[in-house]
Structures are given as C-alpha cells and as structure tokens.
Amino acid sequence: MTSRERWTVYPLLFLALGLAVRSIAVPQGEFGAARVDSLESTRLVCKEIVIENDDGTILLHMGRVVKGGGGRIEIKDKDGVDAIAVGTTPDDRNGVVEFFDAKGEPTGQLAAPPR
C-alpha cells in the first residue's frame, strides 16, 4: 500500500469506526435528567426553573401558578420559606407582588388597581 493510499484509507477507517461507536456510546432519545457545568443559550423553553441549595432546599422557583393563571416567581429564604412572590393571581390576569412573614404566611401584596 502506498503512502497516498494510506492517507485515504486510514482516515476513512477511523471515521467509520467512530460513527459505529458513537451510536452505541451516545444513546438517542429523551433524557430524564442531565448534569452540566455550564449552559449557554439565546432562548430556553421549559415548564419551570428551580434553584436549590446544596442540601436540596428550594431557594427560587419560577413556573406556572398552581391553580391556573399565568407565571410566578417565588423567592425563598435559606430555609425554603416564601419571602417574596411576583406573578399573576390564580383568579385573574392582574400582576401582583406578594410579601410573606418569617413563617411564610402572606402579610401583604402590591397589585395594580382594578379597572
């Protein structure tokens, strides 16, 4: 085999082997979970975003309003108790900022006046 033939055959051989191994090593389809160190995107579409502390305590939750309505951002303290929530109310489309006490009980809200 000449040098020119080797420069043609061996890269094609490694390419074929790589493609064959790729289908076995990297499964196709949907995954239940993935762990990455960094994610960069210009657009991210998802149902909810949850930020947890190292011990699993939820610090921030962004998602849908539980009983209908629109979106909601819940910011919690270090113990996972609600501190502030921003979003829509379940019964209408009005935006509202809710404030909670140290026990997580609602203490007040800031909302637009009704029309």
LINCOR-V242598 format. One record per residue. RES is the residue in one letter. BURIAL is + if it has 9 or more other ideal C-beta (glycine too) atoms within 8 Angstrom, else -. Layout:
RES|BURIAL  RES|BURIAL
This chain:
M|-  T|-  S|-  R|-  E|-  R|+  W|-  T|-  V|+  Y|-  P|-  L|-  L|-  F|-  L|-  A|-  L|-  G|-  L|-  A|-  V|-  R|-  S|-  I|-  A|-  V|-  P|-  Q|-  G|-  E|-  F|-  G|-  A|-  A|-  R|-  V|-  D|-  S|-  L|-  E|-  S|-  T|-  R|-  L|-  V|-  C|-  K|-  E|-  I|-  V|+  I|-  E|-  N|+  D|-  D|-  G|-  T|+  I|+  L|+  L|+  H|+  M|+  G|+  R|+  V|+  V|-  K|-  G|-  G|+  G|-  G|+  R|+  I|+  E|+  I|+  K|+  D|-  K|-  D|-  G|+  V|+  D|+  A|-  I|+  A|+  V|+  G|+  T|+  T|+  P|-  D|-  D|-  R|-  N|+  G|-  V|+  V|+  E|+  F|+  F|+  D|-  A|-  K|-  G|-  E|-  P|-  T|-  G|-  Q|-  L|-  A|+  A|-  P|-  P|-  R|-
